[in-house]
């Protein structure tokens, strides 16, 4: 694996659209539709959301986004590693970038919603390695047996 590059992405490329389709299908395969909270393409282009792709040479390795709810709370969105790049540090590299961006912007807290089924065990482990802990629903989320909520305090 070469040097990975993370770029701000306008979501126009075929590779990123294909990975988004895989991401959406994966969420819907592992949780009921009413329990899926992914942002669609328009949601990812909304004000306050920054979307990044991560590349190994010319190959798309993964993606992730940061949604700003207000001056304090940021949310990790659309974290996904391409199947061909699983267990190669892509998720950790993207999460490092998102956490660093949130800190640099002065956000005080970074939270996320993810699934609760075994399909999400690797994601839970990654977030815990970064210091995220389980929490109550935040922002507009409601308690849901198919969701897990995690948060990380930034700064002091």
BALOBA-1460 file (C-alpha; in Angstrom, 3 decimals):
// residues 156
<rec num="1" residu="x" x="0.000" y="0.000" z="0.000"/>
<rec num="2" residu="x" x="1.390" y="3.347" z="-0.994"/>
<rec num="3" residu="x" x="1.045" y="6.664" z="0.759"/>
<rec num="4" residu="x" x="-2.630" y="7.307" z="1.463"/>
<rec num="5" residu="x" x="-3.985" y="10.737" z="0.560"/>
<rec num="6" residu="x" x="-7.111" y="12.291" z="2.018"/>
<rec num="7" residu="x" x="-8.849" y="14.893" z="-0.129"/>
<rec num="8" residu="x" x="-11.964" y="16.981" z="0.260"/>
<rec num="9" residu="x" x="-14.358" y="15.375" z="-2.200"/>
<rec num="10" residu="x" x="-17.232" y="16.950" z="-4.157"/>
<rec num="11" residu="x" x="-18.956" y="13.539" z="-4.537"/>
<rec num="12" residu="x" x="-19.000" y="13.798" z="-8.327"/>
<rec num="13" residu="x" x="-16.686" y="10.882" z="-9.154"/>
<rec num="14" residu="x" x="-17.930" y="7.459" z="-10.245"/>
<rec num="15" residu="x" x="-15.754" y="5.656" z="-7.675"/>
<rec num="16" residu="x" x="-17.085" y="7.656" z="-4.728"/>
<rec num="17" residu="x" x="-20.684" y="7.272" z="-5.945"/>
<rec num="18" residu="x" x="-20.171" y="3.499" z="-6.175"/>
<rec num="19" residu="x" x="-18.740" y="3.356" z="-2.632"/>
<rec num="20" residu="x" x="-21.642" y="5.459" z="-1.344"/>
<rec num="21" residu="x" x="-24.067" y="2.992" z="-2.967"/>
<rec num="22" residu="x" x="-22.279" y="0.096" z="-1.206"/>
<rec num="23" residu="x" x="-22.397" y="2.060" z="2.068"/>
<rec num="24" residu="x" x="-26.128" y="2.796" z="1.760"/>
<rec num="25" residu="x" x="-26.890" y="-0.837" z="0.859"/>
<rec num="26" residu="x" x="-24.787" y="-2.086" z="3.771"/>
<rec num="27" residu="x" x="-26.592" y="0.120" z="6.245"/>
<rec num="28" residu="x" x="-29.982" y="-1.009" z="4.936"/>
<rec num="29" residu="x" x="-28.911" y="-4.688" z="5.002"/>
<rec num="30" residu="x" x="-27.962" y="-4.526" z="8.684"/>
<rec num="31" residu="x" x="-30.651" y="-2.257" z="10.164"/>
<rec num="32" residu="x" x="-34.306" y="-1.494" z="9.418"/>
<rec num="33" residu="x" x="-34.798" y="1.564" z="7.155"/>
<rec num="34" residu="x" x="-36.268" y="3.630" z="10.004"/>
<rec num="35" residu="x" x="-33.074" y="2.960" z="11.986"/>
<rec num="36" residu="x" x="-30.680" y="4.010" z="9.209"/>
<rec num="37" residu="x" x="-29.361" y="7.537" z="9.634"/>
<rec num="38" residu="x" x="-26.889" y="7.899" z="6.778"/>
<rec num="39" residu="x" x="-26.758" y="11.151" z="4.853"/>
<rec num="40" residu="x" x="-27.636" y="10.852" z="1.185"/>
<rec num="41" residu="x" x="-25.556" y="12.648" z="-1.447"/>
<rec num="42" residu="x" x="-27.477" y="15.900" z="-1.041"/>
<rec num="43" residu="x" x="-27.135" y="15.622" z="2.741"/>
<rec num="44" residu="x" x="-23.391" y="15.162" z="2.371"/>
<rec num="45" residu="x" x="-23.238" y="18.340" z="0.254"/>
<rec num="46" residu="x" x="-25.199" y="20.375" z="2.817"/>
<rec num="47" residu="x" x="-23.691" y="23.407" z="4.577"/>
<rec num="48" residu="x" x="-21.756" y="22.389" z="7.663"/>
<rec num="49" residu="x" x="-20.756" y="19.007" z="6.225"/>
<rec num="50" residu="x" x="-17.267" y="18.280" z="4.903"/>
<rec num="51" residu="x" x="-16.790" y="15.017" z="3.012"/>
<rec num="52" residu="x" x="-13.417" y="13.390" z="2.355"/>
<rec num="53" residu="x" x="-12.221" y="10.466" z="0.312"/>
<rec num="54" residu="x" x="-9.029" y="8.555" z="1.009"/>
<rec num="55" residu="x" x="-6.940" y="7.211" z="-1.847"/>
<rec num="56" residu="x" x="-4.122" y="4.723" z="-2.302"/>
<rec num="57" residu="x" x="-2.604" y="5.866" z="-5.588"/>
<rec num="58" residu="x" x="-5.512" y="5.924" z="-8.052"/>
<rec num="59" residu="x" x="-7.634" y="3.554" z="-5.972"/>
<rec num="60" residu="x" x="-10.412" y="4.763" z="-3.700"/>
<rec num="61" residu="x" x="-9.783" y="3.232" z="-0.268"/>
<rec num="62" residu="x" x="-12.502" y="4.843" z="1.842"/>
<rec num="63" residu="x" x="-14.486" y="7.873" z="2.899"/>
<rec num="64" residu="x" x="-15.690" y="9.852" z="5.872"/>
<rec num="65" residu="x" x="-17.404" y="13.116" z="6.760"/>
<rec num="66" residu="x" x="-17.750" y="15.668" z="9.537"/>
<rec num="67" residu="x" x="-21.125" y="17.281" z="10.192"/>
<rec num="68" residu="x" x="-21.147" y="20.349" z="12.414"/>
<rec num="69" residu="x" x="-24.322" y="20.636" z="14.509"/>
<rec num="70" residu="x" x="-23.243" y="23.868" z="16.237"/>
<rec num="71" residu="x" x="-20.095" y="25.551" z="17.547"/>
<rec num="72" residu="x" x="-19.493" y="22.707" z="20.031"/>
<rec num="73" residu="x" x="-20.828" y="19.442" z="18.584"/>
<rec num="74" residu="x" x="-19.488" y="17.662" z="15.527"/>
<rec num="75" residu="x" x="-20.637" y="14.299" z="14.207"/>
<rec num="76" residu="x" x="-18.693" y="11.608" z="12.364"/>
<rec num="77" residu="x" x="-20.681" y="10.556" z="9.272"/>
<rec num="78" residu="x" x="-20.297" y="8.161" z="6.331"/>
<rec num="79" residu="x" x="-17.225" y="6.316" z="7.584"/>
<rec num="80" residu="x" x="-16.631" y="3.451" z="5.170"/>
<rec num="81" residu="x" x="-13.607" y="1.502" z="3.992"/>
<rec num="82" residu="x" x="-13.687" y="-0.019" z="0.509"/>
<rec num="83" residu="x" x="-13.874" y="-3.813" z="0.767"/>
<rec num="84" residu="x" x="-10.532" y="-4.152" z="-1.063"/>
<rec num="85" residu="x" x="-8.831" y="-2.093" z="1.688"/>
<rec num="86" residu="x" x="-10.297" y="-3.675" z="4.837"/>
<rec num="87" residu="x" x="-7.940" y="-4.029" z="7.827"/>
<rec num="88" residu="x" x="-5.247" y="-1.844" z="6.258"/>
<rec num="89" residu="x" x="-5.555" y="1.252" z="8.414"/>
<rec num="90" residu="x" x="-7.912" y="3.215" z="6.164"/>
<rec num="91" residu="x" x="-10.605" y="3.746" z="8.815"/>
<rec num="92" residu="x" x="-8.016" y="4.769" z="11.397"/>
<rec num="93" residu="x" x="-6.428" y="7.236" z="8.961"/>
<rec num="94" residu="x" x="-9.807" y="8.808" z="8.137"/>
<rec num="95" residu="x" x="-10.880" y="8.970" z="11.783"/>
<rec num="96" residu="x" x="-7.546" y="10.575" z="12.706"/>
<rec num="97" residu="x" x="-8.210" y="13.211" z="10.029"/>
<rec num="98" residu="x" x="-11.793" y="13.867" z="11.194"/>
<rec num="99" residu="x" x="-10.786" y="14.152" z="14.872"/>
<rec num="100" residu="x" x="-7.891" y="16.486" z="13.994"/>
<rec num="101" residu="x" x="-10.166" y="18.669" z="11.846"/>
<rec num="102" residu="x" x="-12.779" y="18.882" z="14.623"/>
<rec num="103" residu="x" x="-10.087" y="19.840" z="17.149"/>
<rec num="104" residu="x" x="-8.584" y="22.439" z="14.799"/>
<rec num="105" residu="x" x="-12.034" y="23.992" z="14.355"/>
<rec num="106" residu="x" x="-12.454" y="24.245" z="18.118"/>
<rec num="107" residu="x" x="-15.305" y="21.770" z="18.441"/>
<rec num="108" residu="x" x="-15.671" y="20.480" z="21.996"/>
<rec num="109" residu="x" x="-17.268" y="17.139" z="21.288"/>
<rec num="110" residu="x" x="-17.362" y="14.622" z="18.449"/>
<rec num="111" residu="x" x="-20.211" y="12.116" z="18.472"/>
<rec num="112" residu="x" x="-21.517" y="9.444" z="16.149"/>
<rec num="113" residu="x" x="-24.351" y="7.019" z="15.556"/>
<rec num="114" residu="x" x="-23.600" y="3.546" z="14.244"/>
<rec num="115" residu="x" x="-25.352" y="0.226" z="14.013"/>
<rec num="116" residu="x" x="-25.702" y="-2.292" z="16.825"/>
<rec num="117" residu="x" x="-25.491" y="-5.605" z="14.955"/>
<rec num="118" residu="x" x="-22.318" y="-7.739" z="14.832"/>
<rec num="119" residu="x" x="-21.627" y="-6.253" z="11.373"/>
<rec num="120" residu="x" x="-20.589" y="-3.073" z="13.229"/>
<rec num="121" residu="x" x="-18.246" y="-4.709" z="15.779"/>
<rec num="122" residu="x" x="-15.102" y="-3.596" z="13.923"/>
<rec num="123" residu="x" x="-16.405" y="-0.016" z="13.802"/>
<rec num="124" residu="x" x="-17.154" y="-0.049" z="17.543"/>
<rec num="125" residu="x" x="-13.630" y="-1.331" z="18.249"/>
<rec num="126" residu="x" x="-12.065" y="1.373" z="16.060"/>
<rec num="127" residu="x" x="-13.997" y="4.164" z="17.787"/>
<rec num="128" residu="x" x="-13.136" y="2.787" z="21.226"/>
<rec num="129" residu="x" x="-9.431" y="2.708" z="20.300"/>
<rec num="130" residu="x" x="-9.729" y="6.433" z="19.574"/>
<rec num="131" residu="x" x="-11.249" y="7.095" z="22.983"/>
<rec num="132" residu="x" x="-14.928" y="7.241" z="22.029"/>
<rec num="133" residu="x" x="-17.283" y="5.927" z="24.693"/>
<rec num="134" residu="x" x="-20.915" y="4.865" z="24.512"/>
<rec num="135" residu="x" x="-23.423" y="7.617" z="25.277"/>
<rec num="136" residu="x" x="-27.070" y="8.541" z="25.091"/>
<rec num="137" residu="x" x="-28.642" y="9.718" z="21.811"/>
<rec num="138" residu="x" x="-27.566" y="13.251" z="20.837"/>
<rec num="139" residu="x" x="-28.872" y="16.015" z="18.566"/>
<rec num="140" residu="x" x="-32.091" y="14.781" z="16.910"/>
<rec num="141" residu="x" x="-31.480" y="11.068" z="17.507"/>
<rec num="142" residu="x" x="-33.834" y="8.962" z="19.604"/>
<rec num="143" residu="x" x="-33.173" y="5.703" z="21.480"/>
<rec num="144" residu="x" x="-33.209" y="2.807" z="19.004"/>
<rec num="145" residu="x" x="-32.203" y="-0.833" z="19.567"/>
<rec num="146" residu="x" x="-30.493" y="-0.806" z="16.150"/>
<rec num="147" residu="x" x="-28.320" y="2.218" z="17.002"/>
<rec num="148" residu="x" x="-25.271" y="2.733" z="19.178"/>
<rec num="149" residu="x" x="-24.192" y="6.250" z="20.097"/>
<rec num="150" residu="x" x="-20.613" y="7.153" z="20.941"/>
<rec num="151" residu="x" x="-18.872" y="10.386" z="21.873"/>
<rec num="152" residu="x" x="-15.418" y="11.822" z="22.369"/>
<rec num="153" residu="x" x="-14.623" y="14.984" z="24.327"/>
<rec num="154" residu="x" x="-12.130" y="17.207" z="22.500"/>
<rec num="155" residu="x" x="-9.760" y="19.654" z="24.125"/>
<rec num="156" residu="x" x="-9.790" y="19.992" z="27.897"/>
